[in-house]
Structures are given as structure tokens and as C-alpha cells.
């Protein structure tokens, strides 16, 4: 399960003797517990935005004036809350600030959504439906099909408009998913041709779309 770790600094504590964060990042990264994260600029650089009566109200500074502030974040993948808490306790900032550990909402399954997208791609190829094919791609998608580059859906539409239905079959497939991007590797048969397909996906909110695709003929 994935957890958001909010790293909270405290202006009232002396952090000069705090251990460096890099070993914690490297150790959890090697164990694939820490997926990614980043430091944030200090609270004076924040901008708070509210909308009241249709008017946008902008305030320079943090949402609330407090001695504690969010200094960064990390995305953890752990088997349990207890494991996530243990990882948070090992973070050097925990000795001078605080860690907030919060589980991700559980109703999303990125890998399953991407596999449904690939199934829709296969169905559209078999039907020769170009518009349904294009619906699987971002408008700025970059596709290199056996050495032929296509930039954006309009170039893809021109390339595929004369294409007859294709008997597409996915023989092997592996997908790695992060929060907003994913990568896939597949062995695909189209007619009598065996292809290796490397795909980059992006989460655009309500759905995943293909943003990059590299297709080569399989040598074996």
C-alpha cells in the first residue's frame, strides 16, 4: 500500500546537528520502499489561493502561520501502516520536526486501468477504428513506429487512416506504475509480424493515456 509522508520542519528547533537525509533516501530507495519525493521551498515562498464569490484571492505566504511547516514529501510503498511509521521514524527530520504518515485513497488501480487501455487499443486495431485508436493517445504523443516518427495525434491520424484492421495480439506484457507516469514493455503480434513495444503513459486525471511509444520488430 502507498503512503504519503509529509516531512514537517519546526522553526523553533535547532537542526544544525541533524543527520543528513541522503542515506535515508538511498537506503529506502534500494529497498523500493521510497518511490519518490522532493524538498519544498520555505513557507515565505508559498502562495495561498482562495476563491470567494467568484473572486480569486491571492495571499503571499503559507495557509497558516505556525512554527511547523511542510518541508517536503515522500511517497512510500509498504506492506502495512506499521512499516510506514517505522520508515518515517528513521527520517532525520523526525528528530527535530514531525512526520505525518497518511495512506493513499484505495479505489485506484493504475496497472489495471493501463491494461484496460491496452485492451481498448487492441479492440480498436482489430476493428480498424482510427478514432478509437487515437483516443488511447495524448494529443502530443510521440510515436516511433519501426523508425518512422509521428508527433501528435494529427500525424498519427494521417499515418493510420489508410490502415486496414489489424489482428493485434499481446503475447507478453509488463507494466511499472508510479503516481502520474507508467512504463510498459510488451511483445505484440500484428498479423505475421512480431513487435517489441515500449510505452510511456501519463495520468491525465480521469484516465491514463499513451504519451510515448517505440515500436521495433522483434529479432527473436
N, C-alpha and C positions, 0 to 999 in steps of 0.2 A: 504494500500500500504506500501511496505517496503522501508526504508531509511537507508543509511549508514551515521553514524555520526562520522566524523573524529575529534578527540579531539586534538587540536594543542596547545602545550605549547609555551612559549616565554621566552627565557633565560634572556631577559632584564628586566623582571618584577619580583617583589618580591612576591612569592607565600606563604610566611610564614603565612599570615593572611587568607588564602583561607579556606573556609568551607570544611569539609570532604565530599568525594564523596559518601560514603556508603549510606547515607539517600536518595540521588537521585536515586541510583541504586535500593534500596529496594522499594521506592515509585512507580517508573515506572514499576518495576517488578511485584508488586502486582496488578497494573492496566493492566498488559500484554501489555504494550506499549514497554518496553525494552525486547527484546527476548534474547539477549546475547551480550557479548563483552569482552574485555580484555585490560589490560595495555600492552604497548610495552617497550622493553628495550630502553635505551637512544641512541641518534644518534651515539656516538662513537662506539657502538656495531654493527652498521649496516654494511652490505657488499653490494656494488653496483656491478652489473654484466652487462657487455656489450659483444656482440659478433660482431666482425668486421673482415670481410674477413675469416670467419670460425674459428677465434681465440677467445677464451674466455678471456676477460679482466676483472680481478677482482680488485676492489679498496676497501680498508677498509675505512669505513665511509659512510655518507649519500650521496644521489644522488646530493644534492645541499647544499652548505654552506649557512645557513640562520639562523637568530635568532629564527624563528618559526620552529617547527618540530612536526610531528605526534607522540603524546604520547600514544595514544590508540584509540580504536574504539568501537562503539556500534551499534547494529542493532535494529532499531525501527520499529514498525508497527503502522501506524497512518492512520486516515481517510483522511488527507489532508496534503499538504506541510506546511500550517499554523500551524497545530497541531505539526508537527515535529520541526518546528522552535521554537515554544513555549517550547517544551521539551528541545531543545538544549540551550535555553536561561536560563533555570533553572539549567544547569550543573555548578557546582562550578568553573571549569576551564575557563568558559566563562568570568569570572571576571578578569582573568589575562592573558588569551590567546585568542584563537578563535575556533569556531566550524564550520566545513564545513558539510552542510547537502546536501546529494546527493541521488536522487531516484534510486532504483534498475531498471535494464532493465526489461521491462514489458512483454517480449514474453515467459516467463517461467511460467508454472503452475505445481508445483511439485505434488500436490494432484491428478490432472488429469493424470499425467504420471504414478503415482503409481497405480491408478485404472486401467489404460490400461495394466500395468504389471500383475495385478491380473487377469484381463480378459484373458490375454495370458496364464497364469498359468492354469486357468480353461479349456480353449480350449485344451491345451496340455494334461491335465489329462484325459479329455474325449476321446481324440484320442489315449491315451496310448503311447504318443511320449516322450520317456525319454530325448532325446537330447533337445527338445524344453522346457521341464520342467527344465532341468539343466541350460538352457540359462537365466532363471529368477534369478539364484543364483550367488553370488560371489564365486570365486574358493575356498576361505577359509571359506565359510558359515558354521555356527554351527546350526544344526537342532536336536531338541529333539522331537521325534515323539512317544507320549504315553510311555515315559520312555526309549525309545531306542535312544541313542545319535549317531549322524552321524557328522563327522568332515571333511568338504571339499567335493567337488563335486564328487571325485572318490568314496568315501564311499556311497554317495547318489546314484551314478550310479549303484553300486552293489546292493544296497537295492531295487532300483526301477526297475531293469532290468527285473525281473520276474513278475512285476505288470501288471495286465490287465488294460484296460481302466477303468477309474473311473468316475462315474456320479457325478461330483463336482458341488455344488450349494452354492453360498454365500447368506445367509439369512439376515445377519446384518453385517455392516462394518463401522468402524470409523477410520480416519487417522489423525495424527498430524504431520505436516511437518515443519522442520526448514531448514536452508540453505543447509546442506550436509547430515543430518540424518533425519529419519522419523520413526514413530512407528504406528503400526496398530493393531486393535483388531477386530476380526471377529467371527461370528457364521457360521459354514460351515457344510453342509450336504454332506457326501460321501456315496453313497448307502443308507444303513439303519442306518448309524452311524452319530450322531450329535457331532461336534467337536468345541472346542474353540481354536482359533489360535491367538497367539500373535506374531507379526512380527516386526523385525527391518530392516530398509532399509538404504542403503548408496548411495549417489550420486557419481558416479564414472566418471563424466564428461558428456559424451553424453547421459547417461541413468542412471536410478535407478536400483539397484539390491538388492536382499534379502541377508542379512548378518547373520541374526539370526531368528530362527523360533521355537516356542514352541507350541506343539500340545497336548491337553488333551481332553478326552471325556467329553462332557457336562453332568452335573448331572441333569439338568432340562431344 
